[in-house]
Amino acid sequence: MDTNAMQPDLDNDFDHLDPAWVADPYPIWDAMRLNCPVAHTNKFHGVYFPSRYEDVRAIACDTEHFSSRRVVVRAEPPEPLPINPPITSDPPAHRAHRKLLLPAFTPDAISRYEPHARAVCQELIARLTGNEQCDGAADYAQHIPVRIIAHMLGVPAEDADLFRRWIRELLDLGITEPHLVAQATQEMHDYFAQVMAKRRKVPADDLMTYLLHVRIDAQPLSDDHIVGTLELLLIAGIDTTWSAIGSSLWHLATHAQDRHRLLSAPGLIPTAVEEFLRAYAPVTMAREVIKETTVGGCPLHAGQMVMLPFPAANRDPSVFEQADRVAIDRQNNRHVAFGLGIHRCIGSNLARMEIVVALQEWLAAFPEFELAPDAVVTWSRGTVRGPRQLPLLLG
Ligand code: HEM
């Protein structure tokens, strides 16, 4: 997109679904930060877009003026609003909804899944070995998180195509096509209600069984609460991490020097992953403004939405030195890819483990991979950004 052409519209007409924004949003956000740090659009019934770190932080930490009852910007709000605790919960209920999930996502709990994640990566790589080319997103990245989270929740990994279709309909296509959201929500609800009924009869060592037995104030969770949380974990666990793995592969396919550096110093991979999470943070959430307030000098009106672009905050040069440069050995890196405040990501240990393992295994198998000649790389739009088509030469 010609960012100059976009500037006059920042006060009332930005469009986060514009193909140029989807392909390369960073110069647009840089221009916004300089010229209109809290941009606005009349589209989607009115949405604000803060691009400075400090403003994103202020909103994420303010639950008095902003509600999580709507966390996705859509052409039309779904009826009824989906309930996916804890991400759609506000205080005071949020604390208990979140607390019950924390034990399943501690570093110790997650380290148990590392051998499984490694085996999944090796199996996917074995299928590609001997090929000249592959699609890094479709043949590799997208399969890793879905297998792990299916295992954790206790749903069949064979249903992965179904899960990915729901995600696309809920978070991408459904932004402008409300009927797809209604359809995917219903299908997902019926699916989990059915699996849950079976699990009630035959318990297993999985998160679903845990949620069926856990109590808040001595009371069991309602079926709607359990199904809503399972849906959230499935959605949050899949395309976020798949996007982060894909963006990391894209970076290494297009920056041979960084790839060579990681090959000669594999111990640097976890540091590089933090930098990929900063520079290509996949998740932009949203809030509903519930009480008039001011952010960065700009009045925000109740009833409108405000986006929480953690990816734009991560590129703010007032917080990150040479913010637009990807430095895989960056030491001072307090990025906000996993959010801020009470809703900060519960799955960050799991995501980090999966991304690190995915890159370690990939680099060991395909040290000389690069972007295929004339490759057309496509990116998802909306809440989660990552490559969906990533043609690679395997070397
Ligand atoms: C690279 C991968 C990931 C990124 C970048 C990411 C990012 C985020 C962000 C930005 C939030 C804050 C949402 C808000 O403020 O409204 C969040 C919340 C959350 N994430 Fe993640 N996430 C990732 C992976 C995961 C995984 C693997 C899981 C596990 C299934 C997960 C589960 C959750 C949950 C349950 C919440 C809601 C927490 C709450 O509301 O208290 N995420 N994530």
Residues whose N, C-alpha, C, O or C-beta is under 5 A from the ligand:
A	BS01	HEM	P86 I87 R98 L233 A236 G237 T240 T241 A244 P282 V283 M285 A337 F338 G339 L340 I342 H343 R344 C345 I346 G347 L350 A351
